[in-house]
Amino acid sequence: MTSKKRTSPGYQLYELFSSMRFAIGLLTILAIASVIGTVLKQNEPYPNYAFEFGPFWFKAFEVLGLYDVYHSAWFLTILAFLVASTTLCIVRNGPGFLHEMRAYREKASDNSLAAMKHSQELALTLDEPAAVALLQAQGMRYKRREREDGSVVLAAKKGAANKLGYFFAHIAMVVICIGGLLDGNLPLKIGELLGQIVPETRDMPQSQIPAQSRLTAANLSFRGNVTVAENKSADVIFLNSGNGYLVQELPFIVTLKKFHVDYYSNGMPKLFASDIVVTDKASGKETPATIKVNHPLIIDGVAIYQASFGDGGSPLQLRAWNLAAPQQAPVEIKGVSLAAQPLKANGKDYQLEFGELRVFNVENMGKAPDGSKSLGQRMQDAREVRQDNKQLKNVGPSVTFKLRDSQGQAREYQHYMAPMQQDGAMYQVAGVRSEVSQPFQYLRIPLDDQLKIDSFMRLRAALNNPAWYQEMAQRTAAKALQGKAISPAMQQQFADSVRWVLGRFSAGGFAALEQFLDQKVPADKRQAIAQTYIKILQGAIIDVMAVAQEKAGQAPWPQDEKHYRFLLDSLVSISALNDYAAPVYLELSGFDQVQASGLQMTRSPGKNLVYLGSLLLVIGIILMFYIREVRLWLVLRPGRVRVAMSSNRHNRDLDRDFAQVVGTLQSRTGEA
């Protein structure tokens, strides 16, 4: 090749692309990208990333394509360049390696043999048959050449398969990268770049999703998820794609017949499996199967995995307590989880949007720490469930829902059905939050002897009825006089104070009392007056409950420690209901569970190529590192023998082998 051609831009580009340094540079970039793809969870919905990283880094990572590294355009481009570079490297250097494998170098000159590190001329006579026997004993193949001066050169070698390791390793890289390109779904990326495929961003029924957001069953590669309820079917899956999604058509229909789940004693899932029937769309052939975690069903090149489980839309029975009209009896309503329905309360229209019904909830039921700051927390903090030690326990069914007003504003609620025991008392727990990013704030409603909230609601209704305040206050003042806590002259004044405290507390709970203290009472006297208010409430609540029971025709409220604690807990819960901010309290009273199975379906045509490439790579590494190429030359002359040896790896093994050959030759002649 002429020097002019070697300096041309085309040849220089060819040299660069086929060079080892270029391939190593690409491999380094891919290795860094793979680390990112391993550390950063891939293919999550974009709102999850935006919430986790914030607007600036979310946008930066989105531009870099880090949310789907292995399918990003730049990653696939690097894979394509690596395939081309490695292929050029094989084409460029392969012929030389093949020639080197076949060559025996029998034309090596005396000078070149003498210049070798392991070379020695021995003063002895060695006939050709003996020399051939020596080579064969070394496990070598040889080639004979007779020189013009009459000397005979026996050029031998073994371990030529070492050079095959180069081919296996490089071909393995090409095969693995091609597999990666196939599973990276390069045609899909090209379609998105050309605008032929556009992810859908709207929340709409999949049957209404336009054709530009749908992928046919002939799509080369995909990985997506679908949730199927019992006795329901699915023939599509959903693929996350940037800030939207794509609908992938399947070549079959999957029907979930039955979902099975087993739990440990603490409520954690132990085993879950799905009984499914797969119906081929073309032939109608049905294939029943049971899939479990790590035991997928592979059909038509698509692997169906058991990924998760959840609610499939369960009928719910609820009791709606009108918080604005507590004297009213609860109203029975019905709903379905994962569905929405209208709700009318106090003349206003709301949208009730049910979330998932969870039959098992494993929660940390550690004991809440002591200590509080506000007036309400002086008795008990019921607005937040906090733990300082882990006690995992299944607390039973729960349902989440959102209550959306006519302006579109919504608050999210989480209600537990089963009673929860905390510090020896039984409660019904309900959580509320105004934003998804916030944690739930929990309300604990104390339960009566029948483990119901009816007594609590009756007490709250009485506390919100000013017409009964006079009777309640007179009873409390009479008991205070009988106990000599006040004088007869103070009885009416004390009754007025009780009536005022009840009214103020009913209007806004402890926060209303605190607000009055902050506005009207000097700072140095607030602590003492706050304690007085608490004592008044602690005494008056007994009479509030007594009046409530009488008016409702119920038996007198028992006078013991357990039932008094119920009253004190009720004060805290009634105060916390002011932050609940809902027109009704929905008590989950029953449900008919419908389970759903979360299935992940994948088509990976490049998977087998990756497996094959990995096998070739292992073979190549074994050949390159565990097979040593050794070459041996014997130049036979009358009375003299030139011995020369070389290897692709110069180490102690070569020193030992050379000394062994020389020693063998010397021992044949008896030479020391």
Number of C-alpha atoms within 10 A of each C-alpha: 5 6 7 8 11 13 10 11 10 11 13 13 11 16 17 15 20 22 17 14 11 17 19 12 12 16 16 12 12 19 12 11 16 15 11 15 16 11 9 15 13 16 18 15 15 17 10 11 21 15 11 11 13 11 11 10 13 19 14 12 13 17 10 13 17 21 24 20 24 22 21 17 18 13 22 23 14 17 25 16 17 25 22 16 23 22 18 17 20 18 12 15 14 17 11 11 16 14 10 13 18 10 14 20 17 19 13 12 12 11 8 10 20 15 12 12 12 19 19 17 14 16 15 19 15 21 13 17 9 12 17 19 11 15 22 13 9 15 13 17 17 19 15 16 13 14 11 7 7 10 14 18 25 23 25 25 25 20 20 19 15 21 21 20 23 20 20 22 23 21 20 25 23 23 23 25 24 21 22 24 24 19 22 25 21 19 14 18 17 13 13 14 12 10 11 13 18 19 21 20 14 9 9 9 7 13 8 7 17 13 13 16 17 21 20 13 14 10 14 18 20 21 18 19 20 17 22 23 23 21 14 14 17 17 16 24 22 20 20 20 18 18 13 16 20 25 23 22 18 21 20 23 17 23 21 23 17 18 22 15 12 12 12 10 10 15 18 15 13 10 12 18 21 25 17 22 19 22 18 17 13 8 8 11 11 14 12 15 13 18 20 18 13 9 13 19 19 13 14 10 12 20 16 20 22 21 20 16 20 18 22 21 22 21 17 19 18 18 18 18 21 20 22 14 13 19 17 13 14 19 11 13 14 13 18 20 23 18 15 16 12 11 16 12 14 11 6 10 13 21 17 19 21 22 20 19 28 18 19 17 17 15 15 17 20 16 15 15 12 9 11 12 8 13 20 22 15 15 16 17 25 21 23 15 19 16 13 11 12 11 13 15 17 17 21 17 17 19 21 20 23 21 21 19 15 10 7 9 11 20 17 19 24 21 22 24 19 17 18 20 13 13 8 8 15 20 23 20 20 24 20 24 20 17 11 9 8 9 12 19 20 22 26 25 26 28 21 17 11 8 15 16 17 16 23 22 22 21 25 23 19 25 26 20 15 14 10 16 23 14 16 26 25 20 19 25 27 17 17 18 17 12 10 10 12 16 12 15 9 13 20 14 13 22 23 17 16 24 23 14 21 25 18 16 22 23 16 18 24 25 18 17 20 18 12 13 17 12 9 9 14 10 10 8 10 16 13 9 13 17 13 12 19 18 11 19 20 17 18 24 21 22 21 26 22 20 23 24 18 12 12 10 9 12 9 12 17 11 9 8 9 13 15 17 14 20 21 18 22 23 27 25 23 24 23 25 18 16 15 23 14 19 18 21 19 21 21 20 13 14 18 11 16 18 23 24 26 17 22 19 23 19 20 21 19 22 15 13 20 21 15 16 24 17 15 22 23 16 16 24 18 15 21 20 11 12 17 20 18 19 21 25 25 24 25 22 19 12 11 15 24 19 21 25 23 20 17 14 12 13 9 9 12 18 14 10 15 20 13 12 18 16 13 13 21 16 11 12 12 9 11 6
